[in-house]
């Protein structure tokens, strides 16, 4: 599948929307201290995000290779994918460390917004 620049921007925006949802779930979980139902809550959501990430990573790395935008590197994309996968699951668990979680969210947003700024 050959993605266009607009496809990559659309996927990037969708990831930012997921990050908003992840942050809201984290806040809800921290307030209510409820353990999630892994197979009915965590796994379906994580699979949904992961499916987008797989396509986004492949297409974005290819876009970086061709377009060579300044200050964005493929390692940032790989790290962002790893971080999104972590926070997607961690947001459901009340024992998640807030400082580390928020640091990952901040890092993810930085990279995603940087990509969007290259429209």
BASE-661943 format. One record per residue: x negated, y negated, z negated of N, C-alpha, C in turn; residue in three letters. Coordinates in Angstrom, 1 decimal. Each point is the difference from the previous one (the first is absolute). Layout:
# residues N
    neast   nnorth      nup   caeast   canorth     caup    ceast   cnorth      cup   residu
        X        Y        Z        X         Y        Z        X        Y        Z      ALA
...
This chain:
# residues 119
    neast   nnorth      nup   caeast   canorth     caup    ceast   cnorth      cup   residu
     -0.8      1.2      0.0      0.8      -1.2      0.0     -0.9     -1.2      0.0      UNK
      0.2     -0.9      1.0     -0.8      -1.2      0.1      0.9     -1.1     -0.7      UNK
     -0.5     -0.5     -1.1      0.7      -1.1     -0.6     -0.4     -1.4      0.5      UNK
      0.9     -0.9      0.1     -0.4      -1.3      0.4     -0.3     -0.8     -1.3      UNK
     -0.5     -1.2      0.2     -0.3      -0.9     -1.1      1.3     -0.2     -0.8      UNK
      1.1     -0.2      0.7      1.2      -0.2     -0.8      0.5      1.2     -0.8      UNK
     -0.3      1.2      0.6      0.3       1.2     -0.8     -0.8      0.1     -1.3      UNK
     -1.2     -0.3      0.1     -0.9       0.0     -1.2      0.5     -1.1     -1.0      UNK
      0.3     -1.1      0.5      0.5      -1.1     -0.9      1.3      0.4     -0.7      UNK
      0.9      0.7      0.8      1.3       0.5     -0.6     -0.3      1.0     -1.0      UNK
     -0.9      1.0      0.2     -0.3       1.0     -1.0     -0.6     -0.6     -1.2      UNK
     -0.9     -1.0      0.2     -0.7      -0.7     -1.1      1.1     -0.7     -0.9      UNK
      0.9     -0.6      0.7      1.1      -0.7     -0.8      0.8      1.0     -0.8      UNK
      0.3      1.1      0.7      0.8       1.1     -0.7     -0.8      0.5     -1.2      UNK
     -1.3      0.1      0.1     -0.8       0.4     -1.2      0.1     -1.0     -1.1      UNK
     -0.1     -1.3      0.4      0.2      -1.1     -1.0      1.4      0.1     -0.7      UNK
      1.0      0.4      0.7      1.3       0.2     -0.5      0.0      1.1     -1.0      UNK
     -0.7      1.1      0.3     -0.1       1.2     -0.9     -0.8     -0.5     -1.2      UNK
     -1.0     -0.8      0.1     -0.8      -0.5     -1.2      1.0     -0.8     -0.9      UNK
      0.8     -0.8      0.5      1.0      -0.7     -0.8      0.9      1.0     -0.8      UNK
      0.5      1.0      0.7      0.8       1.0     -0.6     -0.8      0.8     -1.1      UNK
     -1.2      0.3      0.3     -0.9       0.7     -0.9     -0.2     -0.8     -1.3      UNK
     -0.2     -1.3      0.2     -0.2      -0.8     -1.2      1.2     -0.1     -0.8      UNK
      1.2     -0.1      0.6      1.3      -0.1     -0.7      0.2      1.3     -0.8      UNK
     -0.3      1.2      0.7      0.1       1.3     -0.7     -0.9      0.0     -1.2      UNK
     -1.2     -0.5      0.1     -1.0       0.0     -1.0      0.5     -0.7     -1.2      UNK
      0.5     -1.2      0.2      0.6      -0.9     -1.1      1.1      0.7     -0.6      UNK
      0.9      0.6      0.7      1.2       0.7     -0.5     -0.5      1.2     -0.9      UNK
     -1.0      0.7      0.5     -0.5       1.2     -0.7     -0.7     -0.4     -1.3      UNK
     -0.7     -1.1      0.0     -0.7      -0.5     -1.2      1.0     -0.5     -1.0      UNK
      1.1     -0.6      0.4      1.0      -0.4     -0.9      0.8      1.1     -0.6      UNK
      0.4      1.0      0.8      0.8       1.1     -0.5     -0.7      1.3     -0.5      UNK
     -1.3      0.1      0.3     -0.8       1.1     -0.4      0.7      1.4      0.2      UNK
      0.6      0.1      1.2      0.6       1.3      0.4     -1.0      0.8      0.9      UNK
      0.0      1.3     -0.2     -0.8       0.9      0.8      0.9      0.3      1.3      UNK
     -0.6     -0.1      1.2      0.7       0.2      1.2      0.3      1.5      0.3      UNK
      0.9      0.2      0.9      0.3       1.4      0.5     -0.9      0.0      1.2      UNK
     -1.1      0.8      0.0     -1.0       0.0      1.0      0.6      0.4      1.4      UNK
      0.8      1.1      0.1      0.4       0.5      1.3      1.2     -0.8      0.5      UNK
      0.7     -0.7     -0.8      1.2      -0.8      0.5     -0.3     -1.5      0.1      UNK
     -1.0     -0.5     -0.7     -0.3      -1.4      0.1     -1.4     -0.3      0.6      UNK
     -1.0      0.5     -0.7     -1.4      -0.3      0.4     -0.4      0.5      1.4      UNK
      0.2      1.3      0.2     -0.5       0.6      1.2      0.7     -0.5      1.3      UNK
      1.3     -0.2      0.0      0.7      -0.5      1.2     -0.5     -1.5      0.3      UNK
     -0.2     -0.8     -1.0     -0.5      -1.3      0.2     -1.4      0.0      0.5      UNK
     -0.9      0.8     -0.7     -1.4       0.1      0.4     -0.2      0.5      1.4      UNK
      0.9      1.0      0.4     -0.1       0.5      1.3      0.4     -1.0      1.1      UNK
      1.0     -0.8     -0.3      0.4      -1.1      0.9     -1.1     -1.0      0.2      UNK
     -0.6     -0.4     -1.1     -1.1      -1.0      0.1     -1.2      0.6      0.7      UNK
     -0.3      1.2     -0.3     -1.2       0.7      0.5      0.2      0.2      1.6      UNK
      1.2      0.3      0.4      0.2       0.2      1.5     -0.3     -1.3      0.7      UNK
      0.4     -1.1     -0.5     -0.3      -1.3      0.6     -1.6     -0.2     -0.1      UNK
     -0.6      0.3     -1.1     -1.4      -0.3     -0.2     -0.9      0.8      1.0      UNK
      0.4      1.2      0.3     -0.7       0.8      1.0     -0.1     -0.6      1.3      UNK
      1.2     -0.5      0.5      0.0      -0.6      1.3     -0.7     -1.4      0.0      UNK
      0.3     -0.7     -1.1     -0.6      -1.4     -0.2     -1.5      0.1      0.0      UNK
     -0.6      0.9     -0.7     -1.4       0.1     -0.1     -0.7      0.3      1.3      UNK
      0.6      1.0      0.7     -0.6       0.4      1.3      0.1     -1.2      1.0      UNK
      1.1     -0.6      0.1      0.2      -1.1      1.0     -0.7     -1.2     -0.4      UNK
     -0.1     -0.3     -1.3     -0.7      -1.2     -0.4     -1.5      0.1      0.1      UNK
     -0.6      1.2     -0.2     -1.4       0.2      0.2     -0.3     -0.2      1.5      UNK
      0.8      0.6      0.8     -0.2      -0.2      1.5      0.1     -1.4      0.4      UNK
      1.0     -0.7     -0.6      0.2      -1.5      0.3     -1.3     -0.8     -0.4      UNK
     -0.5      0.4     -1.2     -1.3      -0.7     -0.4     -1.1      0.3      0.9      UNK
     -0.1      1.2      0.5     -1.1       0.3      0.9      0.1     -0.8      1.3      UNK
      1.2     -0.2      0.5      0.2      -0.7      1.3      0.0     -1.5     -0.2      UNK
      0.8     -0.5     -0.9      0.2      -1.4     -0.2     -1.1     -0.7     -0.8      UNK
     -0.7      0.8     -0.9     -1.1      -0.5     -0.8      0.3     -1.3     -0.7      UNK
      1.1     -0.1     -0.8      0.3      -1.2     -0.7     -1.0     -0.2     -1.1      UNK
     -0.3     -1.3     -0.2     -1.0      -0.3     -1.0      0.5      0.3     -1.4      UNK
     -1.0      0.5     -0.8      0.2       0.2     -1.5      0.9      1.2     -0.3      UNK
      0.4      0.9      0.9      0.7       1.2     -0.3     -0.8      1.1      0.5      UNK
     -0.2      1.0     -0.8     -0.8       1.2      0.3      0.8      1.3     -0.2      UNK
     -0.4      1.0      0.7      0.7       1.3     -0.1      0.0      0.5     -1.4      UNK
     -1.1     -0.2     -0.7     -0.1       0.5     -1.4      1.1     -0.6     -0.9      UNK
      0.4     -1.3      0.3      1.0      -0.6     -0.8      1.4      0.7      0.3      UNK
      0.2      0.4      1.2      1.2       0.7      0.4      0.1      1.4     -0.7      UNK
     -1.1      0.7      0.0     -0.1       1.3     -0.7      0.3     -0.2     -1.5      UNK
     -0.7     -1.0     -0.6      0.2      -0.3     -1.5      1.5     -0.4     -0.2      UNK
      0.6     -0.8      0.8      1.3      -0.4     -0.1      1.0      1.2      0.0      UNK
     -0.2      0.9      0.9      0.8       1.2      0.1     -0.1      0.8     -1.3      UNK
     -1.2      0.2     -0.5     -0.2       0.7     -1.3      0.7     -0.7     -1.1      UNK
     -0.1     -1.3     -0.1      0.6      -0.8     -1.1      1.5      0.0      0.1      UNK
      0.6     -0.1      1.2      1.4       0.1      0.2      0.5      1.4     -0.4      UNK
     -0.7      1.0      0.4      0.4       1.4     -0.5      0.0      0.1     -1.5      UNK
     -1.0     -0.6     -0.7     -0.1       0.1     -1.4      1.2     -0.8     -0.7      UNK
      0.2     -1.2      0.4      1.0      -0.9     -0.6      1.4      0.6      0.3      UNK
      0.2      0.6      1.1      1.3       0.6      0.4      0.5      1.0     -1.0      UNK
     -0.9      0.8     -0.5      0.3       1.0     -1.1     -0.1     -0.6     -1.4      UNK
     -1.0     -0.8     -0.2     -0.2      -0.6     -1.4      1.1     -0.9     -0.4      UNK
      0.7     -0.6      0.9      1.1      -0.9     -0.4      1.1      0.7     -0.8      UNK
      0.1      1.3      0.2      1.1       0.7     -0.7     -0.3      0.5     -1.4      UNK
     -1.3     -0.2     -0.4     -0.4       0.6     -1.3     -0.3     -1.1     -1.0      UNK
      0.6      0.1     -1.2     -0.1      -1.0     -1.0     -1.4     -0.1     -0.6      UNK
     -0.8      1.0      0.1     -1.4      -0.1     -0.6     -1.0     -0.6      1.0      UNK
      0.4     -0.5      1.1     -0.9      -0.7      1.0     -0.5     -1.2     -0.6      UNK
     -1.3     -0.2      0.1     -0.7      -1.2     -0.5      0.4     -1.2      0.8      UNK
      0.5     -1.0     -0.6      0.5      -1.2      0.7     -1.1     -0.8      0.7      UNK
     -1.2     -0.2     -0.7     -1.0      -0.8      0.6     -0.6      0.7      1.3      UNK
     -0.2      1.3      0.0     -0.5       0.7      1.1      1.0      0.0      1.2      UNK
      1.3      0.2     -0.4      1.1       0.1      1.0      0.1     -1.4      0.7      UNK
      0.0     -1.1     -0.8      0.1      -1.3      0.6     -1.2     -0.4      0.8      UNK
     -1.1      0.5     -0.4     -1.3      -0.2      0.8      0.2      0.6      1.4      UNK
      0.5      1.3      0.0      0.1       0.7      1.3      1.1     -0.8      0.9      UNK
      1.1     -0.4     -0.7      1.0      -0.7      0.8     -0.6     -1.3      0.6      UNK
     -0.8     -0.7     -0.8     -0.6      -1.2      0.5     -0.9      0.3      1.2      UNK
     -0.8      1.0     -0.1     -0.9       0.4      1.0      0.8      0.4      1.3      UNK
      1.0      0.8     -0.2      0.8       0.4      1.2      0.6     -1.2      0.7      UNK
      0.6     -0.9     -0.8      0.7      -1.2      0.6     -1.0     -0.9      0.7      UNK
     -1.2     -0.1     -0.5     -1.1      -0.8      0.6     -0.2      0.5      1.4      UNK
     -0.3      1.3      0.2     -0.3       0.6      1.3      1.2     -0.1      0.9      UNK
      1.2      0.4     -0.5      1.2      -0.1      0.9      0.3     -1.4      0.5      UNK
     -0.1     -1.0     -0.9      0.2      -1.4      0.4     -1.1     -0.5      0.9      UNK
     -1.2      0.5     -0.2     -1.1      -0.3      0.9      0.3      0.5      1.4      UNK
      0.5      1.2      0.1      0.3       0.5      1.3      1.1     -0.8      0.7      UNK
      1.1     -0.3     -0.8      1.1      -0.8      0.5     -0.5     -1.4      0.5      UNK
     -1.0     -0.5     -0.6     -0.5      -1.3      0.4     -0.7      0.0      1.3      UNK
     -0.2      1.2      0.6     -0.7       0.1      1.2      0.9      0.2      1.2      UNK
      1.3     -0.3     -0.2      1.0       0.1      1.1     -0.4     -0.7      1.3      UNK
